[in-house]
Amino acid sequence: MVRAVSANEVAPTRHAWPIEAVGLSVKAGRHLAVNGLDLTLGTGVHGLLGPNGAGKSTLMRALSTVVKPHGGVLRLLGADAAAGRELRRVRSRLGYLPQQFGFYPRFTVRDYVEYLAWLREMPSSAVPAAAQRAIDRVRLTDRADTKLKSLSGGMLRRAGIAQAIVNEPDLLLLDEPTVGLDPEQRVEFRELIRELGTDNCVLVSTHLVEDVVAACSDVIVMDRGALVFQGLPADLVRSGEAGGIGDSPAERGYSFLLKQHRDAA
């Protein structure tokens, strides 16, 4: 059951739902990419699946406070995401890796991660150690002083993950985080997000169904801006017993849920 939240409760708390959306609508340009979404997420690792155009990245941008909701209610870490006075406080407790993220090519990995820590208003004295911890966790220790322009695509993605976790966020949003990672790195990434989800809320948007089943505590499927499914990975897998296409039970479950939703529309 969703806890009722007073309109006067402005400070994010550890006891509030990290993500609470009611009738949420978000535009991408003039297009309504998220339409009337109800979603409540707590502690754990949540996998967000959906085809191209489902609204996943637009939802992630709204959750990261990059874009404002067009309609409905969105509360993040107990705070109203539409209230400008609360955004600064919320953003300091967020970690976000966009699908396409900008960076300064001449920055080293360390420069980049420390700069993002500074933008999140971490205390200056804590930044060097926090940046080093984040770099170590994504296995870039030996590349910490390498310029970003010299990194491979997979290493650059890991640097992006490092900046997202440098402030040890209460809410971590990762949009296609495993793009460019090799199979061994993807396994390491799964272990990392499972660790991060022990005490925090982690939302991972991806096209890789198997990554979600292996690493996430629950699964969300979107299509055409709407919520199609939310449940356990095992529930997704069981859905494939009724049909669907794919090379694994999870992929068959995913494709079956999408077909079922479209047939009912």
ChimeraX attribute file (.defattr): number of C-alpha atoms within 10 A of each C-alpha:
attribute: neighborCount
match mode: 1-to-1
recipient: residues
	/A:1	4
	/A:2	10
	/A:3	9
	/A:4	7
	/A:5	13
	/A:6	8
	/A:7	8
	/A:8	7
	/A:9	11
	/A:10	17
	/A:11	14
	/A:12	19
	/A:13	14
	/A:14	13
	/A:15	10
	/A:16	19
	/A:17	22
	/A:18	23
	/A:19	20
	/A:20	23
	/A:21	19
	/A:22	15
	/A:23	14
	/A:24	22
	/A:25	25
	/A:26	25
	/A:27	20
	/A:28	15
	/A:29	7
	/A:30	7
	/A:31	8
	/A:32	16
	/A:33	21
	/A:34	29
	/A:35	19
	/A:36	18
	/A:37	21
	/A:38	16
	/A:39	16
	/A:40	15
	/A:41	18
	/A:42	19
	/A:43	20
	/A:44	20
	/A:45	27
	/A:46	28
	/A:47	27
	/A:48	27
	/A:49	24
	/A:50	24
	/A:51	15
	/A:52	11
	/A:53	14
	/A:54	19
	/A:55	25
	/A:56	26
	/A:57	22
	/A:58	22
	/A:59	23
	/A:60	23
	/A:61	22
	/A:62	21
	/A:63	25
	/A:64	24
	/A:65	19
	/A:66	11
	/A:67	17
	/A:68	17
	/A:69	21
	/A:70	16
	/A:71	17
	/A:72	16
	/A:73	18
	/A:74	25
	/A:75	23
	/A:76	27
	/A:77	26
	/A:78	23
	/A:79	27
	/A:80	21
	/A:81	22
	/A:82	19
	/A:83	11
	/A:84	9
	/A:85	12
	/A:86	17
	/A:87	16
	/A:88	12
	/A:89	17
	/A:90	24
	/A:91	20
	/A:92	18
	/A:93	19
	/A:94	22
	/A:95	25
	/A:96	24
	/A:97	24
	/A:98	19
	/A:99	19
	/A:100	10
	/A:101	11
	/A:102	8
	/A:103	12
	/A:104	12
	/A:105	13
	/A:106	13
	/A:107	16
	/A:108	20
	/A:109	31
	/A:110	24
	/A:111	19
	/A:112	23
	/A:113	29
	/A:114	26
	/A:115	16
	/A:116	20
	/A:117	25
	/A:118	16
	/A:119	11
	/A:120	19
	/A:121	16
	/A:122	17
	/A:123	10
	/A:124	10
	/A:125	8
	/A:126	13
	/A:127	20
	/A:128	16
	/A:129	12
	/A:130	21
	/A:131	26
	/A:132	19
	/A:133	16
	/A:134	25
	/A:135	26
	/A:136	15
	/A:137	18
	/A:138	20
	/A:139	18
	/A:140	20
	/A:141	15
	/A:142	9
	/A:143	18
	/A:144	20
	/A:145	13
	/A:146	16
	/A:147	17
	/A:148	23
	/A:149	15
	/A:150	13
	/A:151	17
	/A:152	12
	/A:153	14
	/A:154	16
	/A:155	20
	/A:156	20
	/A:157	22
	/A:158	27
	/A:159	26
	/A:160	26
	/A:161	26
	/A:162	30
	/A:163	25
	/A:164	24
	/A:165	28
	/A:166	25
	/A:167	25
	/A:168	17
	/A:169	20
	/A:170	22
	/A:171	28
	/A:172	26
	/A:173	25
	/A:174	25
	/A:175	22
	/A:176	19
	/A:177	21
	/A:178	25
	/A:179	16
	/A:180	16
	/A:181	19
	/A:182	10
	/A:183	10
	/A:184	8
	/A:185	17
	/A:186	16
	/A:187	15
	/A:188	14
	/A:189	22
	/A:190	18
	/A:191	13
	/A:192	14
	/A:193	22
	/A:194	18
	/A:195	14
	/A:196	21
	/A:197	22
	/A:198	12
	/A:199	15
	/A:200	21
	/A:201	23
	/A:202	28
	/A:203	28
	/A:204	27
	/A:205	26
	/A:206	23
	/A:207	18
	/A:208	16
	/A:209	21
	/A:210	15
	/A:211	17
	/A:212	24
	/A:213	20
	/A:214	13
	/A:215	22
	/A:216	23
	/A:217	19
	/A:218	21
	/A:219	23
	/A:220	22
	/A:221	22
	/A:222	23
	/A:223	22
	/A:224	18
	/A:225	23
	/A:226	20
	/A:227	20
	/A:228	17
	/A:229	19
	/A:230	17
	/A:231	13
	/A:232	17
	/A:233	24
	/A:234	15
	/A:235	15
	/A:236	27
	/A:237	17
	/A:238	16
	/A:239	20
	/A:240	21
	/A:241	13
	/A:242	10
	/A:243	16
	/A:244	20
	/A:245	14
	/A:246	14
	/A:247	8
	/A:248	13
	/A:249	20
	/A:250	25
	/A:251	21
	/A:252	22
	/A:253	26
	/A:254	25
	/A:255	21
	/A:256	21
	/A:257	23
	/A:258	18
	/A:259	14
	/A:260	12
	/A:261	16
	/A:262	12
	/A:263	8
	/A:264	6
	/A:265	6
